[in-house]
Amino acid sequence: MTIPKEGETIQVHSYKHDGNIHRVWQETTVLKGTRNIIIGANDRTLVTESDGRTWVTREPSICYFHAEHWFNIICMLREDGVYYYVNISSPFVYDNNALKYIDYDLDVKVFPNMSYMILDEDEYEVHRKRMNYPEVIDKILHNNLDKLLGWIKQRRGPFAPDFIQAWTARYEFLKQVEND
């Protein structure tokens, strides 16, 4: 597997279990790229939905993807603090200048005070039946949801206090270099 380099711009492709494209983020700047972790950032990037509708993200965000964990974490930098949106998903693969993963519907919204809400459990159940998620996938996803909730409570990974400061500073540095 090739690995994107720091400063490179990639796309992020989200698919559904049946192989259909779900959503595409046009531009994400790579802040760190290894075989296991890709950390990216974007600000006001164009997003295209599966039905062709488009929208633009409203705030800067730091994105955390892991090749072994079944979730990815979007850290949205808002005026009143950092909000996190977590997709329960397959681990990522990197192919053809795009980071790709399968979105499994379950989401977790985390607020600046680290309280959280689990979202879309009904959508998960509908898609689990419609797309015939294997039992092993259902178990993996729920185990990873539990692992994620532990990360939130323990302030691990992207939920650690210094994560956002470090990666936001790196993003600002790369933007400055790009503009010079």
ChimeraX commands (.cxc) that place a marker at each C-alpha (Angstrom):
marker #1 position 0.00,0.00,0.00 radius 0.5
marker #1 position 1.32,3.43,-0.87 radius 0.5
marker #1 position 1.26,6.06,1.83 radius 0.5
marker #1 position 0.38,9.73,1.24 radius 0.5
marker #1 position 3.07,12.23,2.15 radius 0.5
marker #1 position 2.79,15.13,4.56 radius 0.5
marker #1 position 1.42,18.19,2.76 radius 0.5
marker #1 position -0.15,16.12,-0.04 radius 0.5
marker #1 position -3.80,16.73,-0.90 radius 0.5
marker #1 position -5.98,13.63,-1.09 radius 0.5
marker #1 position -9.67,12.82,-1.42 radius 0.5
marker #1 position -11.66,10.90,1.18 radius 0.5
marker #1 position -14.20,8.37,-0.16 radius 0.5
marker #1 position -16.88,6.84,2.02 radius 0.5
marker #1 position -18.68,3.73,0.76 radius 0.5
marker #1 position -21.55,1.61,2.02 radius 0.5
marker #1 position -21.28,-2.11,2.73 radius 0.5
marker #1 position -22.82,-2.94,-0.67 radius 0.5
marker #1 position -19.94,-1.15,-2.44 radius 0.5
marker #1 position -21.84,1.97,-3.46 radius 0.5
marker #1 position -20.20,5.34,-2.96 radius 0.5
marker #1 position -21.70,7.27,-0.06 radius 0.5
marker #1 position -19.78,10.56,0.11 radius 0.5
marker #1 position -16.58,12.19,-1.25 radius 0.5
marker #1 position -14.56,14.97,0.40 radius 0.5
marker #1 position -12.69,16.72,-2.41 radius 0.5
marker #1 position -9.59,17.97,-0.60 radius 0.5
marker #1 position -7.92,16.90,2.62 radius 0.5
marker #1 position -4.35,17.91,3.44 radius 0.5
marker #1 position -2.26,15.08,4.88 radius 0.5
marker #1 position -0.62,16.05,8.19 radius 0.5
marker #1 position 0.71,12.57,8.94 radius 0.5
marker #1 position 0.76,9.45,6.80 radius 0.5
marker #1 position 1.92,6.02,7.93 radius 0.5
marker #1 position 0.81,2.47,7.16 radius 0.5
marker #1 position -1.53,2.58,10.18 radius 0.5
marker #1 position -2.55,6.22,10.66 radius 0.5
marker #1 position -3.51,9.07,8.41 radius 0.5
marker #1 position -4.23,12.42,10.02 radius 0.5
marker #1 position -5.60,15.05,7.68 radius 0.5
marker #1 position -7.13,18.50,7.79 radius 0.5
marker #1 position -9.56,20.42,5.68 radius 0.5
marker #1 position -11.43,23.69,5.73 radius 0.5
marker #1 position -14.35,24.60,3.55 radius 0.5
marker #1 position -13.92,21.56,1.36 radius 0.5
marker #1 position -16.46,20.46,-1.22 radius 0.5
marker #1 position -18.39,17.31,-0.30 radius 0.5
marker #1 position -20.37,15.32,-2.87 radius 0.5
marker #1 position -23.18,13.01,-1.76 radius 0.5
marker #1 position -24.11,9.76,-3.52 radius 0.5
marker #1 position -27.11,11.45,-5.14 radius 0.5
marker #1 position -24.91,14.22,-6.62 radius 0.5
marker #1 position -25.85,16.93,-4.12 radius 0.5
marker #1 position -22.91,19.00,-2.92 radius 0.5
marker #1 position -22.15,21.10,0.13 radius 0.5
marker #1 position -19.12,22.75,1.67 radius 0.5
marker #1 position -17.83,22.05,5.17 radius 0.5
marker #1 position -18.34,25.00,7.52 radius 0.5
marker #1 position -15.28,24.91,9.75 radius 0.5
marker #1 position -11.73,23.60,9.83 radius 0.5
marker #1 position -11.42,20.01,10.92 radius 0.5
marker #1 position -8.73,17.51,11.81 radius 0.5
marker #1 position -9.49,13.98,10.60 radius 0.5
marker #1 position -8.10,10.80,12.18 radius 0.5
marker #1 position -8.13,7.50,10.30 radius 0.5
marker #1 position -6.63,4.21,11.49 radius 0.5
marker #1 position -5.90,1.01,9.56 radius 0.5
marker #1 position -6.75,-1.24,12.51 radius 0.5
marker #1 position -9.63,0.49,14.31 radius 0.5
marker #1 position -13.17,0.34,12.98 radius 0.5
marker #1 position -13.91,4.04,13.37 radius 0.5
marker #1 position -12.67,7.40,12.14 radius 0.5
marker #1 position -12.83,10.68,13.99 radius 0.5
marker #1 position -13.54,14.15,12.61 radius 0.5
marker #1 position -12.55,16.95,15.03 radius 0.5
marker #1 position -14.48,20.09,14.05 radius 0.5
marker #1 position -12.92,23.31,15.28 radius 0.5
marker #1 position -15.73,25.70,16.21 radius 0.5
marker #1 position -15.70,29.00,18.08 radius 0.5
marker #1 position -17.16,27.44,21.22 radius 0.5
marker #1 position -14.83,24.42,21.26 radius 0.5
marker #1 position -13.99,21.17,19.51 radius 0.5
marker #1 position -16.86,18.95,18.45 radius 0.5
marker #1 position -16.13,15.41,17.33 radius 0.5
marker #1 position -18.07,13.35,14.83 radius 0.5
marker #1 position -17.14,9.68,14.80 radius 0.5
marker #1 position -18.10,7.29,12.04 radius 0.5
marker #1 position -18.17,3.63,12.96 radius 0.5
marker #1 position -16.50,2.33,9.82 radius 0.5
marker #1 position -14.09,-0.14,8.35 radius 0.5
marker #1 position -10.40,0.56,8.74 radius 0.5
marker #1 position -9.11,2.75,5.89 radius 0.5
marker #1 position -7.29,1.76,2.75 radius 0.5
marker #1 position -5.33,4.21,0.63 radius 0.5
marker #1 position -5.68,3.76,-3.12 radius 0.5
marker #1 position -5.37,6.06,-6.16 radius 0.5
marker #1 position -4.78,9.25,-4.15 radius 0.5
marker #1 position -7.87,8.55,-2.05 radius 0.5
marker #1 position -8.42,7.33,1.48 radius 0.5
marker #1 position -11.34,4.87,1.40 radius 0.5
marker #1 position -13.51,3.26,4.06 radius 0.5
marker #1 position -16.94,1.67,4.52 radius 0.5
marker #1 position -19.38,3.72,6.60 radius 0.5
marker #1 position -21.47,1.49,8.85 radius 0.5
marker #1 position -24.09,4.09,9.78 radius 0.5
marker #1 position -23.51,4.21,13.55 radius 0.5
marker #1 position -22.11,7.59,14.56 radius 0.5
marker #1 position -21.10,9.23,17.81 radius 0.5
marker #1 position -21.30,12.98,18.35 radius 0.5
marker #1 position -18.97,14.21,21.09 radius 0.5
marker #1 position -19.32,17.68,22.60 radius 0.5
marker #1 position -16.51,19.93,23.93 radius 0.5
marker #1 position -17.24,18.77,27.50 radius 0.5
marker #1 position -16.77,15.13,26.31 radius 0.5
marker #1 position -20.43,14.21,26.74 radius 0.5
marker #1 position -21.64,12.20,23.75 radius 0.5
marker #1 position -24.63,10.85,21.87 radius 0.5
marker #1 position -24.79,7.65,19.83 radius 0.5
marker #1 position -26.59,8.42,16.57 radius 0.5
marker #1 position -28.32,6.52,13.77 radius 0.5
marker #1 position -28.89,3.20,15.54 radius 0.5
marker #1 position -32.15,2.84,13.59 radius 0.5
marker #1 position -30.38,3.46,10.26 radius 0.5
marker #1 position -27.77,0.87,11.24 radius 0.5
marker #1 position -30.46,-1.76,11.87 radius 0.5
marker #1 position -32.18,-1.04,8.54 radius 0.5
marker #1 position -28.91,-1.27,6.58 radius 0.5
marker #1 position -27.70,-4.29,8.58 radius 0.5
marker #1 position -30.76,-6.21,7.39 radius 0.5
marker #1 position -30.94,-4.76,3.87 radius 0.5
marker #1 position -27.22,-5.28,3.10 radius 0.5
marker #1 position -26.88,-8.49,5.13 radius 0.5
marker #1 position -24.04,-7.44,7.40 radius 0.5
marker #1 position -22.42,-10.68,8.56 radius 0.5
marker #1 position -22.68,-11.47,12.28 radius 0.5
marker #1 position -18.91,-11.12,12.62 radius 0.5
marker #1 position -19.07,-7.53,11.25 radius 0.5
marker #1 position -21.87,-6.68,13.69 radius 0.5
marker #1 position -19.71,-7.94,16.60 radius 0.5
marker #1 position -16.60,-6.09,15.37 radius 0.5
marker #1 position -18.55,-2.85,15.01 radius 0.5
marker #1 position -20.08,-3.04,18.48 radius 0.5
marker #1 position -16.73,-3.98,20.05 radius 0.5
marker #1 position -15.15,-0.97,18.35 radius 0.5
marker #1 position -17.99,1.27,19.51 radius 0.5
marker #1 position -17.17,0.16,23.08 radius 0.5
marker #1 position -13.45,0.81,22.47 radius 0.5
marker #1 position -14.27,4.27,21.12 radius 0.5
marker #1 position -16.42,5.14,24.15 radius 0.5
marker #1 position -13.47,4.13,26.34 radius 0.5
marker #1 position -11.21,6.49,24.36 radius 0.5
marker #1 position -13.68,9.33,24.93 radius 0.5
marker #1 position -13.91,8.68,28.67 radius 0.5
marker #1 position -10.11,8.30,29.01 radius 0.5
marker #1 position -9.39,11.24,26.66 radius 0.5
marker #1 position -7.20,9.03,24.44 radius 0.5
marker #1 position -6.13,9.54,20.83 radius 0.5
marker #1 position -7.87,12.50,19.16 radius 0.5
marker #1 position -9.76,13.16,22.41 radius 0.5
marker #1 position -6.52,13.93,24.28 radius 0.5
marker #1 position -6.19,17.64,25.16 radius 0.5
marker #1 position -2.95,18.16,23.23 radius 0.5
marker #1 position -4.03,16.35,20.03 radius 0.5
marker #1 position -5.95,19.28,18.56 radius 0.5
marker #1 position -3.32,21.89,19.43 radius 0.5
marker #1 position -0.51,19.84,17.88 radius 0.5
marker #1 position -2.28,18.99,14.63 radius 0.5
marker #1 position -3.91,22.40,14.20 radius 0.5
marker #1 position -0.46,23.99,14.55 radius 0.5
marker #1 position 0.90,21.57,11.94 radius 0.5
marker #1 position -1.95,22.42,9.55 radius 0.5
marker #1 position -1.39,26.16,10.01 radius 0.5
marker #1 position 2.34,25.67,9.36 radius 0.5
marker #1 position 1.70,23.73,6.14 radius 0.5
marker #1 position -0.79,26.37,4.93 radius 0.5
marker #1 position 1.80,29.08,5.62 radius 0.5
marker #1 position 4.51,27.17,3.71 radius 0.5
marker #1 position 2.08,26.67,0.81 radius 0.5
marker #1 position 1.32,30.41,0.68 radius 0.5
marker #1 position 4.99,31.50,0.79 radius 0.5
marker link #1:1,2 radius 0.2
marker link #1:2,3 radius 0.2
marker link #1:3,4 radius 0.2
marker link #1:4,5 radius 0.2
marker link #1:5,6 radius 0.2
marker link #1:6,7 radius 0.2
marker link #1:7,8 radius 0.2
marker link #1:8,9 radius 0.2
marker link #1:9,10 radius 0.2
marker link #1:10,11 radius 0.2
marker link #1:11,12 radius 0.2
marker link #1:12,13 radius 0.2
marker link #1:13,14 radius 0.2
marker link #1:14,15 radius 0.2
marker link #1:15,16 radius 0.2
marker link #1:16,17 radius 0.2
marker link #1:17,18 radius 0.2
marker link #1:18,19 radius 0.2
marker link #1:19,20 radius 0.2
marker link #1:20,21 radius 0.2
marker link #1:21,22 radius 0.2
marker link #1:22,23 radius 0.2
marker link #1:23,24 radius 0.2
marker link #1:24,25 radius 0.2
marker link #1:25,26 radius 0.2
marker link #1:26,27 radius 0.2
marker link #1:27,28 radius 0.2
marker link #1:28,29 radius 0.2
marker link #1:29,30 radius 0.2
marker link #1:30,31 radius 0.2
marker link #1:31,32 radius 0.2
marker link #1:32,33 radius 0.2
marker link #1:33,34 radius 0.2
marker link #1:34,35 radius 0.2
marker link #1:35,36 radius 0.2
marker link #1:36,37 radius 0.2
marker link #1:37,38 radius 0.2
marker link #1:38,39 radius 0.2
marker link #1:39,40 radius 0.2
marker link #1:40,41 radius 0.2
marker link #1:41,42 radius 0.2
marker link #1:42,43 radius 0.2
marker link #1:43,44 radius 0.2
marker link #1:44,45 radius 0.2
marker link #1:45,46 radius 0.2
marker link #1:46,47 radius 0.2
marker link #1:47,48 radius 0.2
marker link #1:48,49 radius 0.2
marker link #1:49,50 radius 0.2
marker link #1:50,51 radius 0.2
marker link #1:51,52 radius 0.2
marker link #1:52,53 radius 0.2
marker link #1:53,54 radius 0.2
marker link #1:54,55 radius 0.2
marker link #1:55,56 radius 0.2
marker link #1:56,57 radius 0.2
marker link #1:57,58 radius 0.2
marker link #1:58,59 radius 0.2
marker link #1:59,60 radius 0.2
marker link #1:60,61 radius 0.2
marker link #1:61,62 radius 0.2
marker link #1:62,63 radius 0.2
marker link #1:63,64 radius 0.2
marker link #1:64,65 radius 0.2
marker link #1:65,66 radius 0.2
marker link #1:66,67 radius 0.2
marker link #1:67,68 radius 0.2
marker link #1:68,69 radius 0.2
marker link #1:69,70 radius 0.2
marker link #1:70,71 radius 0.2
marker link #1:71,72 radius 0.2
marker link #1:72,73 radius 0.2
marker link #1:73,74 radius 0.2
marker link #1:74,75 radius 0.2
marker link #1:75,76 radius 0.2
marker link #1:76,77 radius 0.2
marker link #1:77,78 radius 0.2
marker link #1:78,79 radius 0.2
marker link #1:79,80 radius 0.2
marker link #1:80,81 radius 0.2
marker link #1:81,82 radius 0.2
marker link #1:82,83 radius 0.2
marker link #1:83,84 radius 0.2
marker link #1:84,85 radius 0.2
marker link #1:85,86 radius 0.2
marker link #1:86,87 radius 0.2
marker link #1:87,88 radius 0.2
marker link #1:88,89 radius 0.2
marker link #1:89,90 radius 0.2
marker link #1:90,91 radius 0.2
marker link #1:91,92 radius 0.2
marker link #1:92,93 radius 0.2
marker link #1:93,94 radius 0.2
marker link #1:94,95 radius 0.2
marker link #1:95,96 radius 0.2
marker link #1:96,97 radius 0.2
marker link #1:97,98 radius 0.2
marker link #1:98,99 radius 0.2
marker link #1:99,100 radius 0.2
marker link #1:100,101 radius 0.2
marker link #1:101,102 radius 0.2
marker link #1:102,103 radius 0.2
marker link #1:103,104 radius 0.2
marker link #1:104,105 radius 0.2
marker link #1:105,106 radius 0.2
marker link #1:106,107 radius 0.2
marker link #1:107,108 radius 0.2
marker link #1:108,109 radius 0.2
marker link #1:109,110 radius 0.2
marker link #1:110,111 radius 0.2
marker link #1:111,112 radius 0.2
marker link #1:112,113 radius 0.2
marker link #1:113,114 radius 0.2
marker link #1:114,115 radius 0.2
marker link #1:115,116 radius 0.2
marker link #1:116,117 radius 0.2
marker link #1:117,118 radius 0.2
marker link #1:118,119 radius 0.2
marker link #1:119,120 radius 0.2
marker link #1:120,121 radius 0.2
marker link #1:121,122 radius 0.2
marker link #1:122,123 radius 0.2
marker link #1:123,124 radius 0.2
marker link #1:124,125 radius 0.2
marker link #1:125,126 radius 0.2
marker link #1:126,127 radius 0.2
marker link #1:127,128 radius 0.2
marker link #1:128,129 radius 0.2
marker link #1:129,130 radius 0.2
marker link #1:130,131 radius 0.2
marker link #1:131,132 radius 0.2
marker link #1:132,133 radius 0.2
marker link #1:133,134 radius 0.2
marker link #1:134,135 radius 0.2
marker link #1:135,136 radius 0.2
marker link #1:136,137 radius 0.2
marker link #1:137,138 radius 0.2
marker link #1:138,139 radius 0.2
marker link #1:139,140 radius 0.2
marker link #1:140,141 radius 0.2
marker link #1:141,142 radius 0.2
marker link #1:142,143 radius 0.2
marker link #1:143,144 radius 0.2
marker link #1:144,145 radius 0.2
marker link #1:145,146 radius 0.2
marker link #1:146,147 radius 0.2
marker link #1:147,148 radius 0.2
marker link #1:148,149 radius 0.2
marker link #1:149,150 radius 0.2
marker link #1:150,151 radius 0.2
marker link #1:151,152 radius 0.2
marker link #1:152,153 radius 0.2
marker link #1:153,154 radius 0.2
marker link #1:154,155 radius 0.2
marker link #1:155,156 radius 0.2
marker link #1:156,157 radius 0.2
marker link #1:157,158 radius 0.2
marker link #1:158,159 radius 0.2
marker link #1:159,160 radius 0.2
marker link #1:160,161 radius 0.2
marker link #1:161,162 radius 0.2
marker link #1:162,163 radius 0.2
marker link #1:163,164 radius 0.2
marker link #1:164,165 radius 0.2
marker link #1:165,166 radius 0.2
marker link #1:166,167 radius 0.2
marker link #1:167,168 radius 0.2
marker link #1:168,169 radius 0.2
marker link #1:169,170 radius 0.2
marker link #1:170,171 radius 0.2
marker link #1:171,172 radius 0.2
marker link #1:172,173 radius 0.2
marker link #1:173,174 radius 0.2
marker link #1:174,175 radius 0.2
marker link #1:175,176 radius 0.2
marker link #1:176,177 radius 0.2
marker link #1:177,178 radius 0.2
marker link #1:178,179 radius 0.2
marker link #1:179,180 radius 0.2
view
